[in-house]
């Protein structure tokens, strides 16, 4: 059997397993998602996650391009996978409330609820429960805010307090997670708004660090162009992802791109651009509408002037290469933005959310706004 046949076979298996895991995250109940990615089972039969399991359950990642592994999870009766390519996280271990190095299902539900909270939504709920208007809430008020947030998160809304039949657990979601960290051992402390907002920001930053470490499996401080591209397209719609993955595979034929290395700073800047997707999308849609084709320089100017984010030439070259879907040398802006938007919405896992409403809003806004109003 030739090496080229082996490469094709391996690529195909990676695509199949990755798409399976995407469907699992988006369509399965939280118990099944947890059971699939959790790598530790106690003698009593209870399953637990490591921090690396937790990251992979939330962020869709491919095996690093230079690694031999194919998938990261498994269900009962399947062969156990190899080691996960991800560094340990002290921050994630804050969710390990009994300090055993493992994360329970209740703590996992607490985690995905925290991850789903938009800063603006939490601020509104926080202020409503801050009855004495002193900028803080107590333990019971915080649990009410979390219950409210969980109602709008797909996985959190279907957990039935972590006690659904089919997954053996030992604690309630309401008492799991970071309550001791936020409110002290006696539970009498108060949580300030700014402290919690900073905690959410740190949480998202640590997920990003773990994702980068997953692809930087040799700890070189950089990741390959192919691995950055895999990270970028991992949130694409299942019905369209294969065309992007084919484009990623073709990077090896591009002498100016195949040896490019991406630093964590570049990786982080691109993640920041995702967070400011609405103004960025308005900028490039409006500018393209008025001026025709969007150049790489236009793309960088929108990122810098509208979002205050510096995107390197290497990143822009990779973005244009992957999302030049008809290969005419120009960026397919709508497909690029749709993939980025899905990454943000998949992380929060809102109930009943979809691309159509958000993109309809963006397109409608571009009709009402001129490029001069956006590029200020």
C-alpha positions as CSV (number, residue, x, y, z in Angstrom):
1,X,0.0,0.0,0.0
2,X,1.5,3.4,-1.0
3,X,2.2,6.2,1.4
4,X,-0.2,8.5,-0.6
5,X,-3.0,6.0,-0.1
6,X,-2.3,6.0,3.6
7,X,-2.4,9.8,3.7
8,X,-5.7,9.9,1.9
9,X,-7.2,7.2,4.2
10,X,-6.0,9.1,7.3
11,X,-7.4,12.4,6.1
12,X,-10.7,10.8,5.3
13,X,-10.9,9.2,8.8
14,X,-10.1,12.5,10.5
15,X,-12.9,14.2,8.6
16,X,-15.4,11.5,9.4
17,X,-14.6,11.5,13.1
18,X,-14.4,15.2,13.3
19,X,-17.9,15.6,11.7
20,X,-19.2,12.9,14.1
21,X,-17.9,14.9,17.1
22,X,-19.4,18.2,15.7
23,X,-22.8,16.6,15.5
24,X,-22.4,15.1,19.0
25,X,-21.7,18.6,20.5
26,X,-24.5,20.3,18.7
27,X,-27.3,17.7,18.8
28,X,-26.7,15.3,21.7
29,X,-27.8,15.7,25.3
30,X,-25.1,17.0,27.6
31,X,-24.7,13.6,29.3
32,X,-23.7,12.0,26.1
33,X,-21.2,14.8,25.2
34,X,-19.7,14.5,28.7
35,X,-19.5,10.7,28.6
36,X,-17.8,10.8,25.1
37,X,-15.0,13.2,26.0
38,X,-14.5,12.3,29.6
39,X,-11.4,10.1,29.8
40,X,-11.5,8.9,33.4
41,X,-13.9,6.4,35.0
42,X,-13.8,5.7,38.7
43,X,-14.2,2.2,40.2
44,X,-17.7,3.1,41.2
45,X,-18.6,3.8,37.5
46,X,-18.7,7.7,37.7
47,X,-17.0,9.4,34.8
48,X,-14.8,12.5,35.0
49,X,-13.0,14.9,32.7
50,X,-9.5,16.2,32.8
51,X,-8.9,19.9,31.8
52,X,-7.9,18.7,28.3
53,X,-11.1,16.8,28.0
54,X,-13.0,19.9,29.0
55,X,-11.4,22.0,26.3
56,X,-12.1,19.4,23.6
57,X,-15.7,19.0,24.6
58,X,-16.2,22.8,24.1
59,X,-13.8,23.6,21.2
60,X,-13.9,21.6,18.0
61,X,-10.2,20.7,17.3
62,X,-8.6,18.4,14.7
63,X,-5.6,16.3,15.7
64,X,-2.4,18.3,15.0
65,X,-1.2,17.9,11.5
66,X,2.0,16.3,12.6
67,X,0.5,13.9,15.1
68,X,-0.6,10.3,14.5
69,X,-3.8,10.3,16.6
70,X,-7.2,10.6,14.9
71,X,-9.9,11.3,17.5
72,X,-10.1,12.4,21.1
73,X,-13.2,10.8,22.6
74,X,-15.1,7.5,22.7
75,X,-18.2,5.9,24.1
76,X,-18.6,2.6,26.0
77,X,-17.5,-0.3,23.9
78,X,-15.2,1.7,21.7
79,X,-11.4,1.6,21.8
80,X,-9.9,4.2,24.1
81,X,-8.0,7.0,22.3
82,X,-4.4,7.9,23.0
83,X,-3.1,10.9,24.9
84,X,-4.7,14.3,24.2
85,X,-2.4,16.9,22.9
86,X,-3.1,19.6,25.4
87,X,-1.2,21.1,28.3
88,X,-2.7,21.1,31.8
89,X,-4.5,24.2,33.0
90,X,-4.4,25.5,36.5
91,X,-7.2,27.9,35.7
92,X,-9.5,25.0,34.6
93,X,-8.8,23.2,37.8
94,X,-10.7,25.9,39.6
95,X,-13.7,23.9,38.5
96,X,-12.3,20.9,40.3
97,X,-14.0,21.7,43.6
98,X,-12.8,18.7,45.6
99,X,-9.2,19.0,44.3
100,X,-8.9,15.5,42.9
101,X,-7.6,16.6,39.6
102,X,-10.8,15.7,37.8
103,X,-14.0,17.5,36.7
104,X,-17.4,16.0,37.4
105,X,-20.5,16.3,35.3
106,X,-22.1,18.9,37.6
107,X,-18.9,21.0,37.3
108,X,-19.0,20.5,33.5
109,X,-22.5,21.9,33.3
110,X,-21.5,24.8,35.5
111,X,-18.5,25.4,33.1
112,X,-20.5,25.4,29.8
113,X,-23.1,27.7,31.4
114,X,-20.3,30.2,32.3
115,X,-18.9,29.9,28.9
116,X,-22.2,30.7,27.3
117,X,-22.7,34.0,29.1
118,X,-22.4,37.1,27.0
119,X,-20.9,39.9,29.1
120,X,-23.8,42.2,28.4
121,X,-26.4,39.7,29.3
122,X,-24.7,38.8,32.6
123,X,-24.4,42.5,33.4
124,X,-28.2,43.0,33.0
125,X,-29.0,40.0,35.2
126,X,-26.4,40.9,37.8
127,X,-27.8,44.4,38.2
128,X,-31.3,43.1,38.6
129,X,-30.3,40.7,41.4
130,X,-28.1,43.3,43.1
131,X,-31.1,44.5,45.1
132,X,-29.1,46.9,47.4
133,X,-27.1,48.3,44.5
134,X,-23.7,47.8,46.1
135,X,-22.1,46.3,43.0
136,X,-22.1,42.7,44.4
137,X,-24.4,39.7,44.8
138,X,-24.4,36.9,47.4
139,X,-24.2,33.1,46.8
140,X,-28.0,32.5,46.5
141,X,-28.4,35.5,44.2
142,X,-25.6,34.2,42.0
143,X,-27.2,30.7,41.8
144,X,-30.4,32.4,40.6
145,X,-28.4,34.3,37.9
146,X,-26.8,31.0,36.8
147,X,-30.1,29.2,36.6
148,X,-31.4,32.1,34.4
149,X,-28.4,31.8,32.2
150,X,-28.7,28.0,32.0
151,X,-32.2,28.4,30.6
152,X,-30.8,30.0,27.5
153,X,-28.0,27.5,26.9
154,X,-28.7,24.3,25.0
155,X,-26.7,21.9,27.2
156,X,-27.5,23.6,30.4
157,X,-31.2,23.7,29.7
158,X,-31.5,20.0,29.2
159,X,-29.5,18.7,32.2
160,X,-32.3,18.0,34.7
161,X,-30.0,19.1,37.6
162,X,-27.3,16.6,36.5
163,X,-29.2,13.6,37.6
164,X,-30.6,12.2,34.3
165,X,-30.8,8.5,34.1
166,X,-27.9,7.0,32.1
167,X,-25.0,8.9,33.7
168,X,-24.0,8.2,37.3
169,X,-23.2,11.4,39.1
170,X,-22.6,12.3,42.8
171,X,-23.5,16.0,43.0
172,X,-26.0,18.6,42.0
173,X,-25.3,21.2,39.4
174,X,-26.6,23.9,41.7
175,X,-23.9,23.1,44.2
176,X,-21.1,22.5,41.8
177,X,-18.4,24.6,40.2
178,X,-16.8,27.7,41.7
179,X,-19.1,28.7,44.5
180,X,-16.4,28.3,47.1
181,X,-13.9,30.2,45.0
182,X,-16.4,33.1,44.6
183,X,-18.0,33.1,48.0
184,X,-15.5,31.5,50.4
185,X,-15.8,28.2,52.4
186,X,-18.6,29.6,54.5
187,X,-20.5,30.9,51.5
188,X,-20.9,34.3,53.1
189,X,-18.8,36.3,50.7
190,X,-20.1,38.6,47.9
191,X,-19.1,38.5,44.3
192,X,-18.4,41.9,42.6
193,X,-19.5,42.5,39.0
194,X,-16.0,43.5,37.7
195,X,-14.4,40.5,39.3
196,X,-16.8,38.1,37.6
197,X,-16.5,39.8,34.2
198,X,-12.7,39.6,34.5
199,X,-13.1,35.9,35.4
200,X,-15.1,35.3,32.2
201,X,-12.5,37.0,30.1
202,X,-9.7,34.9,31.7
203,X,-11.8,31.8,31.1
204,X,-12.0,32.5,27.4
205,X,-8.3,33.3,27.2
206,X,-7.4,30.1,28.9
207,X,-9.5,28.1,26.4
208,X,-7.6,29.8,23.7
209,X,-4.2,29.0,25.2
210,X,-5.2,25.3,25.5
211,X,-6.3,25.2,21.9
212,X,-3.0,26.7,20.8
213,X,-1.1,24.2,23.0
214,X,-3.1,21.4,21.5
215,X,-1.8,22.3,18.0
216,X,1.7,23.2,19.3
217,X,2.1,19.6,20.5
218,X,5.9,19.8,20.3
219,X,5.9,22.9,22.5
220,X,7.8,25.0,19.9
221,X,5.9,28.2,20.6
222,X,4.4,28.3,17.1
223,X,1.9,26.3,15.1
224,X,2.0,25.4,11.4
225,X,0.0,27.2,8.7
226,X,-2.0,24.0,8.3
227,X,-2.9,23.8,12.0
228,X,-4.0,27.4,12.1
229,X,-6.1,26.8,9.0
230,X,-7.7,23.7,10.7
231,X,-8.5,25.8,13.8
232,X,-10.0,28.5,11.6
233,X,-12.4,26.2,9.6
234,X,-13.2,23.8,12.4
235,X,-16.5,25.6,13.1
236,X,-17.7,25.6,9.6
237,X,-21.1,24.1,8.9
238,X,-21.0,20.3,8.6
239,X,-22.6,20.5,5.1
240,X,-19.7,22.8,3.8
241,X,-16.7,21.9,5.9
242,X,-15.2,19.3,3.5
243,X,-14.6,21.9,0.8
244,X,-12.6,24.0,3.3
245,X,-10.7,20.9,4.6
246,X,-9.8,20.1,1.0
247,X,-8.4,23.6,0.7
248,X,-6.4,23.1,3.9
249,X,-4.9,19.9,2.5
250,X,-3.8,21.8,-0.6
251,X,-1.7,24.2,1.5
252,X,1.2,21.6,1.2
253,X,1.4,22.5,-2.5
254,X,1.8,26.3,-1.8
255,X,5.5,27.1,-1.4
256,X,4.8,30.5,0.0
257,X,2.4,29.3,2.7
258,X,3.2,25.7,3.7
259,X,6.1,26.6,5.9
260,X,4.5,29.6,7.6
261,X,4.5,29.5,11.4
262,X,1.9,31.3,13.5
263,X,2.7,32.6,17.0
264,X,0.4,32.7,19.9
265,X,0.1,36.4,19.6
266,X,-1.1,36.1,16.0
267,X,-3.5,33.3,17.1
268,X,-4.9,35.5,19.9
269,X,-5.3,38.5,17.7
270,X,-7.4,36.5,15.3
271,X,-9.6,35.3,18.2
272,X,-10.1,38.9,19.3
273,X,-11.3,39.7,15.8
274,X,-14.0,37.0,16.2
275,X,-15.2,38.7,19.3
276,X,-15.7,42.0,17.4
277,X,-17.3,40.3,14.4
278,X,-20.3,42.6,14.1
279,X,-18.4,45.9,13.4
280,X,-15.8,44.0,11.4
281,X,-18.5,42.4,9.2
282,X,-20.3,45.6,8.7
283,X,-17.0,47.2,7.6
284,X,-16.0,44.7,5.0
285,X,-19.5,44.1,3.7
286,X,-20.1,47.8,3.3
287,X,-16.7,48.6,1.8
288,X,-16.9,45.7,-0.6
289,X,-20.4,46.8,-1.6
290,X,-19.3,50.3,-2.4
291,X,-15.8,49.6,-3.9
292,X,-16.2,46.2,-5.4
293,X,-13.5,43.5,-4.6
294,X,-12.0,43.4,-1.1
295,X,-8.2,43.4,-1.1
296,X,-5.9,42.1,1.6
297,X,-5.0,45.6,2.5
298,X,-8.7,46.5,2.9
299,X,-9.1,43.5,5.2
300,X,-6.2,44.6,7.4
301,X,-7.5,48.2,7.5
302,X,-10.9,47.1,8.6
303,X,-9.3,45.0,11.4
304,X,-7.1,47.8,12.5
305,X,-9.2,50.9,12.1
306,X,-12.6,49.5,13.0
307,X,-11.6,46.8,15.6
308,X,-8.2,48.0,16.8
309,X,-6.6,44.7,16.0
310,X,-3.5,44.1,14.1
311,X,-3.7,41.1,11.8
312,X,-0.4,39.9,10.3
313,X,0.3,39.5,6.6
314,X,0.7,35.7,7.2
315,X,-2.8,35.4,8.7
316,X,-4.4,37.5,6.0
317,X,-2.7,35.3,3.3
318,X,-4.1,32.2,4.9
319,X,-7.6,33.6,5.3
320,X,-7.7,34.7,1.7
321,X,-6.3,31.3,0.5
322,X,-8.8,29.2,2.5
323,X,-11.8,31.4,1.8
324,X,-11.2,32.0,-1.9
325,X,-13.8,29.4,-2.6
326,X,-14.1,30.0,-6.3
327,X,-10.3,30.5,-6.6
328,X,-10.5,33.8,-8.4
329,X,-7.9,35.4,-6.0
330,X,-10.6,37.2,-3.9
331,X,-12.0,36.6,-0.4
332,X,-15.5,35.0,-0.2
333,X,-16.4,37.4,2.7
334,X,-19.8,35.9,3.5
335,X,-18.5,32.4,3.9
336,X,-15.5,33.6,6.0
337,X,-17.7,35.6,8.3
338,X,-20.2,32.8,8.6
339,X,-17.5,30.4,9.9
340,X,-16.3,32.9,12.4
341,X,-19.8,33.6,13.6
342,X,-20.5,29.9,14.1
343,X,-17.4,29.6,16.2
344,X,-18.7,32.2,18.6
345,X,-22.3,30.9,18.6
346,X,-21.2,27.2,19.1
347,X,-19.1,28.2,22.1
348,X,-22.2,29.8,23.8
349,X,-24.6,27.1,22.5
350,X,-27.7,29.3,22.6
351,X,-31.1,27.6,22.4
352,X,-32.6,27.8,19.0
353,X,-29.9,30.0,17.6
354,X,-28.9,30.0,14.0
355,X,-26.9,31.9,11.4
356,X,-29.9,33.3,9.4
357,X,-31.1,35.9,11.9
358,X,-27.7,37.3,12.7
359,X,-26.6,37.5,9.1
360,X,-29.9,39.0,8.0
361,X,-29.3,41.7,10.6
362,X,-25.8,42.4,9.2
363,X,-26.9,42.6,5.6
364,X,-29.8,44.8,6.6
365,X,-27.4,47.1,8.5
366,X,-25.1,47.4,5.4
367,X,-28.1,48.7,3.4
368,X,-28.7,51.4,5.9
369,X,-25.0,52.4,6.5
370,X,-22.5,53.9,4.2
371,X,-18.8,53.0,4.3
372,X,-17.9,56.5,5.5
373,X,-20.1,55.9,8.6
374,X,-18.2,52.7,9.4
375,X,-14.6,53.7,8.6
376,X,-14.3,56.5,11.2
